Amino acid sequence: MSDPEAWLSMALSLEAGMTGYADESEAEQEIENLLRLAADAGLPKVFGELGSFLWHVRESDDEAYPWLLRAAESGNAAAMNLVGDIHDFRDESDEAVAWYEKGAALGDEQAAASLAAFRGMEQRG
């Protein structure tokens, strides 16, 4: 099979079946492999999925960031929020707020909530 859309679909199906309770390392590896195949084939909508997977499952901001940035720069509001989260994780507040603002402006509720939390901290701080 050499269809990036099919790879993405398979990865998302596998991910939907994960419980978070059992040892799912084999499924995680298969998901990552499928997402990387689709991303390497140039499927733009997978960039954010791969970045999110690497950030949330692999807990690797270094690996996730380039994929999330690529998705964010192409207008993916959810990826903008995650780029903001990585900047927040790295204690880069100005960059985090800038990305949260961009995501919120495009209607991402999580980015709006993160932005509101930052602004609340600034007012209290």
Secondary structure as a PSIPRED ss2 file (coil, helix, strand):
# PSIPRED VFORMAT (PSIPRED V4.0)

   1 M C   1.000  0.000  0.000
   2 S C   1.000  0.000  0.000
   3 D C   1.000  0.000  0.000
   4 P H   0.000  1.000  0.000
   5 E H   0.000  1.000  0.000
   6 A H   0.000  1.000  0.000
   7 W H   0.000  1.000  0.000
   8 L H   0.000  1.000  0.000
   9 S H   0.000  1.000  0.000
  10 M H   0.000  1.000  0.000
  11 A H   0.000  1.000  0.000
  12 L H   0.000  1.000  0.000
  13 S H   0.000  1.000  0.000
  14 L H   0.000  1.000  0.000
  15 E H   0.000  1.000  0.000
  16 A H   0.000  1.000  0.000
  17 G C   1.000  0.000  0.000
  18 M C   1.000  0.000  0.000
  19 T C   1.000  0.000  0.000
  20 G C   1.000  0.000  0.000
  21 Y C   1.000  0.000  0.000
  22 A C   1.000  0.000  0.000
  23 D C   1.000  0.000  0.000
  24 E C   1.000  0.000  0.000
  25 S H   0.000  1.000  0.000
  26 E H   0.000  1.000  0.000
  27 A H   0.000  1.000  0.000
  28 E H   0.000  1.000  0.000
  29 Q H   0.000  1.000  0.000
  30 E H   0.000  1.000  0.000
  31 I H   0.000  1.000  0.000
  32 E H   0.000  1.000  0.000
  33 N H   0.000  1.000  0.000
  34 L H   0.000  1.000  0.000
  35 L H   0.000  1.000  0.000
  36 R H   0.000  1.000  0.000
  37 L H   0.000  1.000  0.000
  38 A H   0.000  1.000  0.000
  39 A H   0.000  1.000  0.000
  40 D H   0.000  1.000  0.000
  41 A C   1.000  0.000  0.000
  42 G C   1.000  0.000  0.000
  43 L C   1.000  0.000  0.000
  44 P H   0.000  1.000  0.000
  45 K H   0.000  1.000  0.000
  46 V H   0.000  1.000  0.000
  47 F H   0.000  1.000  0.000
  48 G H   0.000  1.000  0.000
  49 E H   0.000  1.000  0.000
  50 L H   0.000  1.000  0.000
  51 G H   0.000  1.000  0.000
  52 S H   0.000  1.000  0.000
  53 F H   0.000  1.000  0.000
  54 L H   0.000  1.000  0.000
  55 W H   0.000  1.000  0.000
  56 H H   0.000  1.000  0.000
  57 V C   1.000  0.000  0.000
  58 R C   1.000  0.000  0.000
  59 E C   1.000  0.000  0.000
  60 S C   1.000  0.000  0.000
  61 D H   0.000  1.000  0.000
  62 D H   0.000  1.000  0.000
  63 E H   0.000  1.000  0.000
  64 A H   0.000  1.000  0.000
  65 Y H   0.000  1.000  0.000
  66 P H   0.000  1.000  0.000
  67 W H   0.000  1.000  0.000
  68 L H   0.000  1.000  0.000
  69 L H   0.000  1.000  0.000
  70 R H   0.000  1.000  0.000
  71 A H   0.000  1.000  0.000
  72 A H   0.000  1.000  0.000
  73 E H   0.000  1.000  0.000
  74 S C   1.000  0.000  0.000
  75 G C   1.000  0.000  0.000
  76 N C   1.000  0.000  0.000
  77 A H   0.000  1.000  0.000
  78 A H   0.000  1.000  0.000
  79 A H   0.000  1.000  0.000
  80 M H   0.000  1.000  0.000
  81 N H   0.000  1.000  0.000
  82 L H   0.000  1.000  0.000
  83 V H   0.000  1.000  0.000
  84 G H   0.000  1.000  0.000
  85 D H   0.000  1.000  0.000
  86 I H   0.000  1.000  0.000
  87 H H   0.000  1.000  0.000
  88 D H   0.000  1.000  0.000
  89 F H   0.000  1.000  0.000
  90 R C   1.000  0.000  0.000
  91 D C   1.000  0.000  0.000
  92 E C   1.000  0.000  0.000
  93 S H   0.000  1.000  0.000
  94 D H   0.000  1.000  0.000
  95 E H   0.000  1.000  0.000
  96 A H   0.000  1.000  0.000
  97 V H   0.000  1.000  0.000
  98 A H   0.000  1.000  0.000
  99 W H   0.000  1.000  0.000
 100 Y H   0.000  1.000  0.000
 101 E H   0.000  1.000  0.000
 102 K H   0.000  1.000  0.000
 103 G H   0.000  1.000  0.000
 104 A H   0.000  1.000  0.000
 105 A H   0.000  1.000  0.000
 106 L C   1.000  0.000  0.000
 107 G C   1.000  0.000  0.000
 108 D C   1.000  0.000  0.000
 109 E H   0.000  1.000  0.000
 110 Q H   0.000  1.000  0.000
 111 A H   0.000  1.000  0.000
 112 A H   0.000  1.000  0.000
 113 A H   0.000  1.000  0.000
 114 S H   0.000  1.000  0.000
 115 L H   0.000  1.000  0.000
 116 A H   0.000  1.000  0.000
 117 A H   0.000  1.000  0.000
 118 F H   0.000  1.000  0.000
 119 R H   0.000  1.000  0.000
 120 G H   0.000  1.000  0.000
 121 M H   0.000  1.000  0.000
 122 E H   0.000  1.000  0.000
 123 Q H   0.000  1.000  0.000
 124 R H   0.000  1.000  0.000
 125 G C   1.000  0.000  0.000
